Amino acid sequence: MMNQTAKRFEGLLARYFETLLEDSPAFSTICAGLRDGEGKLGRLTLEFHRKRERERQCALRALEDVSPRELTNEQHIDRLALRSLLLKECEDYARGRHTLEPGAPDHLLNILLHELQRGDDEPARAARNLRSLLKEAPDFLAGAAAVVRSPERVWLRVMEQTVAGGMALLDGVRKFLQAAGPQPGDEESGCAAGRALQQYESRVRRRPLAPAGSFALGTAAMQRRVRDELGLDYTLGQVESLALAEVQRIGRLLAAACKPFGRGQSADRIIAGAREQWRPGKPLLELYREETRRIADGFRQARAVSFPRGETLLVKPVPEFLRAVIPTAAYLSPPAFAKAQRGVFWVNDPGAAGQGTADRLHEEQQHFGLPLTCAHEGYPGHHLQFVTANHHPRRWRRLFAHAVFYEGWTLWCEQMLLDLGIDRSPWLPVQQLYDALWRCHRILVDLRLQTGRYSYAQAVGHLQRELGFTRARAEADVNWYTAQPAVPMSYWLGRLENERLRVRLVRGRGWSLRRFNDWLLGFGTVPQAWIEKYGLD
């Protein structure tokens, strides 16, 4: 029977998340899959941010009154996850991130995209929600614009790009509503939303810019995130030393993998050459379906991981109204509380759009390397991992999502694809190691950028110099790094955590690979170190 402290902790969890779901309709709809938030944008006003901070501080105080000795191991994992979430958001509020980041257009466009994706199966429901969202958009954006006092200059550029791309998404909404059955006012609502996006951009651009580098979290906060979000007891200096050693180790492995392709052949040349010679041989949609099945069957036959019952992964063509926003492929995971755990793997086939032969081949070749993509996004990657997490018996565990686990897991899946011989493409070791090297450099750039040791320009230059990225690709990467401290480094650090635990449990205790993977997946999307501490006998 549960003791009083454990019951009080369960009540704390429920109160916090129930209030969060009520305050944040987009989170409720997209992440949780609840109907109550559909068709609503909520508010991103200053009062909203203050209310959320009061809720966080209240939850932190209540958490301090919980005696850890009286909690179960599963409750300990939720305790750590909740505390990590609260501290992260409190830190962001304290440094005024809501006054620096003009993120309302991204918020709006994400929920519109979610409804468009839903519309392929439930057009009437999606159309109803889209019409409601469009009507709310002008007031939502006007209220959010008043909060941004001094935009961070990198985030301002990102917002400008988002607004420009948002016009294509709004055009997709217009086409969808026409196909679903137009109603009076559709055109006017769409135009009003477009004007509101432009007015938001104009208002924010007139505000004085924040000092350069205001995106940086700082040394102390970055150290806390490594400890509390990644679950690692490493100092920042140790993280950097680890990354430098991994760059050297992976670099040597990559050089060895390149040797069979001829003297002086670099990884990017080998990959580019293989891409240019690649011909799909059949429609991309059919190829993705075949590869997804083949790779899933390969992992089943290898008895590498269990597949949860009742899950579905649909490989579907990108609808015409989404072609501008999903250029190649994308995965949409099922919400945490949805009864039907069905993911969608969208594939944009240029042949379906009627492109000419030369243009079509060029676009098709952007899908080169799809075995890695299928393992990463589908089985046993994001889809299998999130579906398994969404079956966790602890309801609120499903809403925690730590990148050190979910991105570390997908890189682990790519490695297993190679190690188990499920795909034997000659270029696969080169591609996998080149991508691994990129993830190692991400640790260095993320760390140095967020602690102020790198300027934005230095971070871009690092990726250009060390990985041969074009300026545009490097800038796109760094733009994301500035807004997600400790997430870029999570990919490879999470991959290493999986390997560390595999050595301990598969080699050390004689576990099978399947037992190890099932155990790892069985605790939800939380840091591996917490699973190790509270999930082992």
N, C-alpha and C positions, 0 to 999 in steps of 0.2 A: 504494500500500500504506500502511496506517495506521502511523504512528510509535508509539514506545513511550509517549510522553506521551498521545497520543490514546487508545491502548488503556487506559492507566491511568484516564483520565477516564471511558471507557465502563464500566469496572469499578466505579468510584465511583458512577456513576448507578445501575447495576443493583443493587449491594449496598444502597444507601439505600432504593430503592423496593421491593425484594423484602422487606426487613425491615419497612418500613412496612405493606405489604400483609398480612404475617403478623401484625403486632401489632394491626392495625385491621380486623377482619372486616367492619364496616359499610362502610368505605371500599372494601375489596376487592370487596364485593358490589355496592354501589350505583354507584360511580364506575368501577371497572375491569370489572365484570361477570364476575368469576371465581367458580367454584363452591365453592372451598375455604372461603370465609368464610360461606357460606349457613347460616342457622339459628344463627349465633353472635353474641353481643353483645360478647365480649371483656371487658375490664375498664377502668374509669376510676379505679383506685386511685392512691394516691400513688406506689407503686412503678412503676406504668405510666407516669406522667408523668415520673418520674426516669429511667426507661429510655429513653423517647423523647428526653429532653434529652441523655443520653449519646450517643445515636445522632446527633443533630444536631451536637453539638460535635465528634464524631469526623469527620463528613462535612465540616464547615467546615475543620478542620485539614488534611484530605486535599486539599481544594479549594485551599488556600493553596500546596500543593506542586506544583500544575499550572502549567506555563509557558503563558501565553496565546498566545504566538507559535507554538506547535506544534499549535494546535487549528484545525479547519476553521470556516468561518463558521457552519454549522449547530450545531456543538458550542459555539461562543461563545454562541448564543442559549440553549442548555440550561444553560450555565455561569451566565449571568445569572439565568435562571429558578430554578435550584436555589439559588443564593445568596440570592435574594430570599425564597424559601420558608423557608429555614433561619433567616435573620435575623429574619423576622417571628415565627416560632414561638419562637425563643430569647428575643426581647423579651417576648413574652407570658408565657413561663415565668418570666423574671427579675422581672417585676412581679407575679407570683403570680396571674395571671388564673384559673388552675385553682382557686385558693382563694376567688375572688370570684364566679365564675359558676356558678350551679346549673343546668348544662345537660344533665344526664343524662336527664331526662324527654324533652327534645327529641330526644336521640340515640336513645332507645328508640322513640319514636313515629315518627320518620323511617324507621327500618328496617321497622317494622310496616306503615307506609303503602306503602313500596316493595313489600313482599310482597303486599299487597292489590291493588296495581295489576298485579302480575305474575299474580295469581290469575284475572284475567279471561280469560287465554289458557292458563295452566298451573295449573289448580286443585289438582291432586294435589301438585305440587312446592311451590306456595305454602302449602298446608295443612300439609305436613310441616315447612317452615321456620317457619311461624307457631307451631306447637305447641312446637318447640324453643325459640324466642325467648321465649315466654310462661313456660316453665319456668325459663329463666335470669334472667328479669326481677327477681325479688325479691333474689337475691344481687347482681346487677349494680347495682341501685339502692342497696342497703345499703352496698356498697363505695364507690360514688361519693359518697354523702352524707357520708362521713367526711372527704372531702377539702376540702369547702367550710367554711372557718373563719369568714369574715366576709362574707356575701353583699352584693354591690353592690345598692343598694335598687331601682334601675330593673330590673336583671336578676331580682331576686326577684319583682317584680310580674309580669314576663313569664313567669317559671316558674309562678307561680300560675295565670295564664291558660292556660298550656300544659297543666297538669295538669287543669284544668277541661275544656278541649277534648279532652284525651286520653281522658276517659271515653266520649265519643261515638265516638272511634276504636276503643276497645276493644269497644264495642258492635257496631261494624262488623265487627271480627274475629270476634266470637261468631256473628254472623249468617252470615258467610262460611263458618266451619267447620261450621255446621249444614247449609248448602246443599251443601258439599263432601262431606258424609258424616260425621256426628258420631261421636266416639269417647269412650270413658269417660275422664273426667278433664278434658275440655275446659272445662266450666263452672268447675270448681275452679281450673284454671290461669288462666283469665281473671279470676276474682274475686281470686286471689292477686296478679296483676299490678296490678289496680286498687288493692288495699290497699297494695301496695308503693309505688305512685305517691303515695298520700295520706300514707304514713309518711315518704317522702322529703321531701315538702313540709313536714310537721310538724317533722321534725328540723332542716331548714335554717332554718325560720322562727324557731326557738329560739336560733339563733346570733346574736351581736352584729353589728349592721349595720356595713358599711364606711363610711367618711366619704363624705358626698355628693360626687358627681362622680368617684368612683374609677374609673369607666369610661374617663375621659379618658386618652389615650395620652401627651400631652405634646408640646411644640413640637419637640424634637429628633427624637423617633421619628416624628412626623407628617411632618417634612421628609424623613426617610429613606424613608418609604413612598411619598411623591410621586416621589422619585428612583428607587427600586429596584422598586416594584410598578407604578407608572404609567409609568415610563421617561422622566419629564419632568425637564428641568434647570431648572425654575422654583423660585424661592424661595417660601415661603408667602405673603409679601407680594405677589409677582407673581401667584400663584394668586388671591388675593382681588381684586386690581385687575382681572384678567381677568374674574372672575365679575361684578363690579359693572358693567363695561362691557357684558357679555353681557346682563345683566338689562335695561339701558337699550336695547340694540339689539333684543332680542327683544320687549321691551315695545312699542317703536314699530311693529314689524312686526305684532304682535298687534292693536294699536289700528287699524291700517290694514285688517286682515282683518275686523275687526268692523264697519267702517263700512257695508258694503252691507246689513247687517241692521237699520239704523235708528239714529237718533240716541240716544245714551245707553245703547246695548245693550252690556253687559259680556260678556266671554267666557263666564263661568260661566252667565249667563242664557241666552245663545244656545245653549250646549250642553245646558242643562237643558230648554229649550223644544224643541229638536230631539229629545231623548230622549223627552219626553212625547208627541210626535206620531208617534214611530216605531212601526210595526206590522210585525213580522217577515213576516207573510203566508204563512208555511209553518213547519213544525217547525224548531226551532233547529238540530238535528243536521244536517238536510238543508241548511239555510242555510250553516252553517259549512263543510260539505263543498263546496258550490258556490263559496263565497267563496275557500276555500283553493285550489281548482283554478283559479278565474278569476285570482287574483292570481299564482299560479305561472305560468300561461300568459302573463300579461301581461309578466312579467319575462323569460320565454323569448323571446317575440316581440320584445321590446325589445333582446334580446341584451345584457342587462345583467350576467349572471353565468352561470357554468356550473353545471349540476346534476350531482353525482357519480352514477356508476352504482351500482345495487344498493341504493340507499336507498329507504325507504318511510316515509310519514307516514300513520298511520291516524287518522281523526277518529272517535272512538268515544263512545257515551253513557256518562256516569258510572254505574257500577253502583250499585244501590240501597244497598249497604253503605258506599258512599263519599260519598253525597250530603251528609252533614253536614260533611265536611271539604273538599270541592271545591264551593264555592257557585256559581261561574259556569263558568270554564274553566281548564284547567291543561295545561302541556306536560311530558311525561316524555321526556327525551333518552335515546338508546341509550348503554349503557356503552362505555368507551373500547376495550375489547378484544373486544366482542361480534362474532361473525361476521355476524349479521343486524343491520345498521344500520337499525333500525326505531324511529322515534319514535312517541309516542302523544299526540294532542291530545284531551284529555278535555273533553266538553261536558255540562254539567248542564242538561238541558231540563226545566223545571218541568211542562210538559205531560205528560211521561212519568210524573211522580209523581202525576198525577191531581188537581192543584190546581184550585181554582175559577177561574172566568173572570177576576175582578178581581185576585185574588192572582197568578194566572199571568201576566197582562199586566204587572203591576208587576215580577215577577221577570224576565220576558223582556226588559224594557226595561233591565235592568242589563247586558245584552249589547250595548247600543248602542255603536257605534264598532267593530264587529267587523272591518271591513276593516283598520284599524290593528292590531288584535289578531292577525289572521291573518298579516299581513306581519311583525310583531314576533316571534311565536312560531314560525310555520311557515316559509313561503318568502317571501323569502330570509333570514329571521331566524335565531332560535336553532337551529331544526332543521337547516337547510342548513349553517350555520356549524359546529355541533358534529359533524355527520356528516362534513363535509370534514376537520375537525381529526382525527377518529378514523381517517382514512385515511392520516395522516402516516406516512411510512416509518420515522421515528425513534420507536420504541416508547414511550419515557418522555415524549416531548414531549406525548403525548396526555393526560397526567395533569396538566399545568400549565394553570391556568385563571385568567387575569387579567381582572378586570371591565372594565378600561379598553378591552380589545378586545371581549369578547363583549357588553357592554352598549352600548359605542360603536357596534358593528356594527348592533345592532337599531335604534338611533335613526337611523343612516344609511339603513337599509332603509325606515323610515317616511318619510324625506325623499325617497328615490327613488320611493316610491309616489306621492307628490305631483308631483315634478318630471317624471316620465315619463308622467303622466296616466293611470296604471293605474287609479286611482279618482278620479272627479270629483265626489264628494259635496260639496255646497255648504258643509257644515259642516266638512269635513276640514281646510282651512287653519287654522281657528280652533282646533280640537281639537289639531292637531299643534303649533301655536305655544304654546298654553296649557300643554301637557305639557312643551314645551321650556323655558318660563319656570320651571316647577316644578323641572326638572333644573338650571337655572342657580342657583336659590335653594338647592338641595341643596348646591352647592359651598360657599356661604357658611356654611350651618348646620353641615355636616360639619366644616369647618375650624375654626370658632369653638368648636364643642362639644368637639372633641378636644384643642384647645390650652387649654381652660379659660376662654376669653373669654365663652362662653355657659354658663349653667346649663341644666339640663333644662327648667325653666319658660321661660327666655328663648328656647330653641330652639323650643319648642311655640308660643310667642307669635309668633315670626317667621313661621312657616308660616300661622298664623291671620291675621296682619295683612297679609302680602304676597300671599297666594294665596287668602284667603277659606276656608281649610280649617275644618271643624268641629273642636272640641277633640279628639273621639275620633279623627278621621282624622290630625290633627297628632301626637297622642301615639303612635299606631301607627307613623307614619313615624319619629319620633324614637327610639322604642324600638329600632328596627332600626339607626338611625345609631349609637347608643351602642356596639353590639356589632360593627360592621363599619367601623372607621376607614379612610378613603380610598376605600371602595367607593361610597358615595353620590355623591361628586364625580366618580367614574370615568365615569358615564354621559355627561355633557355634555363633559367633557374628552376622552373617547375619540371622541365625535362630531366634535369640532373637529379632532382629530388626523387623522381620515379625510379631512376637508375640506382640511386643509393639504396632505396627500399627494396628493389629487386635483388640486389646483392645480399642484403641482410636476410630476406625471407625466402627467395628461391634458392640461392646458393647456400645460405646459412642454415635454413630450417628445412630445406627440401620441398618447399611448396611447388606445386605445378604453376606454370605461367597463367593458366586459367584461374586457379584459386587466387593468385596474387592480384590479377586485374579485377576480378569480381570483388575482392576485399577492398581494393582501392576505390572502386566506383560506388561501393555500398554506403558511403557516408555523406554523399552529396558533394557540392562544389565548394569545398573548404580546403585550406592548406594541408599538404601532406604531413607536415610535422604534427599537426593537431590529431590527425588520423592515427599517426604512429603512437602518440602519447596516450590517447584515450580509446584506441580501437584494437590494441593488441592485448592478448592474455598475459 
